[in-house]
Amino acid sequence: MLGLGVQELVIILIIVLVLFGATRLPEIGGGIGKAIKNFRRAMAEPDEIDVTPKKKPLSEEEKTQQKEKA
């Protein structure tokens, strides 16, 4: 794990706690969580957006008209 032991991680966590304070840590964690969720959602979406109009299903009257034309 990047050569970090338990002691180094504890020291880093203490420094972060002193810098940001206990009240801001939940806000920072929530912001990071939302960013990760948005990133994963963006990675899962298709690359291209389909803008072609969708065809609506034909009514019975339109079906009979097409059969008569053919």
TACORSUL-V52239 format. One record per residue. N is the residue number from 1. RES is the residue in one letter. D_LAST is the distance of its C-alpha to the last C-alpha in Angstrom with 2 decimals. Layout:
N	RES	D_LAST
N	RES	D_LAST
//
This chain:
1	M	70.14
2	L	71.12
3	G	74.73
4	L	75.25
5	G	77.39
6	V	77.91
7	Q	80.78
8	E	78.79
9	L	75.89
10	V	78.35
11	I	79.94
12	I	76.59
13	L	75.63
14	I	79.00
15	I	78.59
16	V	75.11
17	L	76.53
18	V	79.40
19	L	77.19
20	F	74.50
21	G	76.30
22	A	75.27
23	T	73.39
24	R	70.98
25	L	70.11
26	P	67.54
27	E	65.82
28	I	65.73
29	G	64.42
30	G	61.66
31	G	60.65
32	I	60.56
33	G	58.50
34	K	55.90
35	A	55.78
36	I	55.22
37	K	52.45
38	N	50.65
39	F	51.10
40	R	49.61
41	R	46.64
42	A	46.04
43	M	46.30
44	A	43.71
45	E	41.06
46	P	38.44
47	D	39.43
48	E	36.38
49	I	34.89
50	D	31.11
51	V	30.26
52	T	26.47
53	P	25.01
54	K	23.74
55	K	20.22
56	K	20.50
57	P	18.74
58	L	15.81
59	S	16.95
60	E	15.70
61	E	14.61
62	E	12.56
63	K	10.91
64	T	10.04
65	Q	8.84
66	Q	6.38
67	K	5.26
68	E	5.50
69	K	3.79
70	A	0.00
//
